[in-house]
Amino acid sequence: MPTTDLAAGPRLIIRSVPLPTPDRGAVARRLRHAARVTARHLGPVAVAAARTRRYDEAATAVALRAVFDEMGGTFAKFGQLIGSSPSLFGEVVAGAFRGTLDAVVPVPFHEVKLTVEDELGLPLPLLFSSFDEVPIAAASVAQVHRATLLDGREVAVKVLRPRVEHAMAVDIAVMIPLFGFLGRQVAIGVFGELPSLVSGLAEQLSEEVDLRNEARSMAWFAHLVETLDLHRIEVPAPEPGYVTRRVLAMSFIDGVPVDHVEAIEAMGVDPAPLVQETVRAWFASALCTGAFHGDVHAGNLLVTPRGNLGVLDWGIVGRFDDHTQRFFRRTIEGVLGDESAWADVQGLMKDVYGPGLQEQIGADDAQMALLLRMQIEPLFRRPFGEIDLTNLIVNETAGSPLLDEVGAGAAKPRSTYQLWRAERARRREQAASGARETTFDRGMFLLGKQLVYFDRYGKLFLPDTPLLWDEDAFHRLLAEPMVPAEDRPDGYET
């Protein structure tokens, strides 16, 4: 892998589109509807839990999925996050939500046709020689149709749903109080995570409703792939003249999802080296440019008949602030043998969260640095088949036997429940002070979510290989200078 300036080439420009201020009447009606739907589906589960004094995760997951299904719209988008993250929300909950990945009712074709013609300024027959009326994918924000350009090239055409911005704004306004209530009153399992994810979803949606962001992201990552000589990775290319805020035509990549093992075997393709190249490219972008594909679920990674891996759907691109990127780099440097890095990792985390958690554990700075190292290092150095990358998202420090090994000064908590209560108290204090979730929180959550996906693919195809399998390659990546925020005036807009 050549050493080069990965920040050179196309700029990654991400501009948010402010969601409209929703009509109060529309919000009130939607909120009343949400309250009725929630009570109808979750009420019986709550009554049963109160009677038996037992939390039934399976029944709760089914009831919550019924709420999301009936609400539709942006709730379906949120359901996709839950359904595609079993290591974050648990296999039971994720399994109940998995159908939301492809259960969105498509927009009627006549509305799609109107949008395409309005955006591109010509009748459909003057733009395409063919345009399939049935979409190949339909989601809550946009849907994708297969089409053929006038010169015979096949393309995928992504089209935003009509009036999607207003619908999303109403749903976000409803989710904030609804999920806040559920988070406070239930506060366990999936409910404890719902409130903190709403703000991140709102930010993500405000970027997805401008498809020009996705076109620029594809050009940026295609340059990175070419620079690193990762020629088995394919990124769709936006079609010049066919890119607007609401319509995006791109080269068509055909293939099967990376987790469809039998279909891949039928093609005679070995997916293991493809997964390794994808992981390396992802780390290259995150470590060196602070930006990365933010939704690498299996539906966005297609193994092609040519034996390549197509990386699709660039509507979600995570970006680190300087602090978070430095934390990530120092963590990897520590895993690769830089002993001084762990004190920096501990200091960077303490800068963000303050001393509260450390004081609760009863560890000094050196002990906390050692605890973080013992918690993180094995996840990167041991084979996929022996680790669980969920630990990078879900804090399992509480009650860990590792606390016995960091010294007598670190008092082991009586139970996981004790630290759970402390974390809930911290979140309540943060909310009461008017503070919001930090960019570190959002960046690390989105990063951790991608590593959880890689954990799944690694267990499928690389069970005997560690996440950092090629130390020389990662040392070369870390030799690249980090692109600081002050040098990104027009490259990382939000």
Beta strands, then each sheet from edge to edge (+ up, - down):
strand 1: 128-131
strand 2: 137-138
strand 3: 142-149
strand 4: 154-160
strand 5: 233-234
strand 6: 238-243
strand 7: 247-251
strand 8: 256-257
strand 9: 291-293
strand 10: 301-303
strand 11: 309-311
strand 12: 317-319
sheet 1: 1+ 3- 2+
sheet 2: 1+ 3- 4+ 7- 6+
sheet 3: 5+ 11+ 10- 8+
sheet 4: 9+ 12-
end
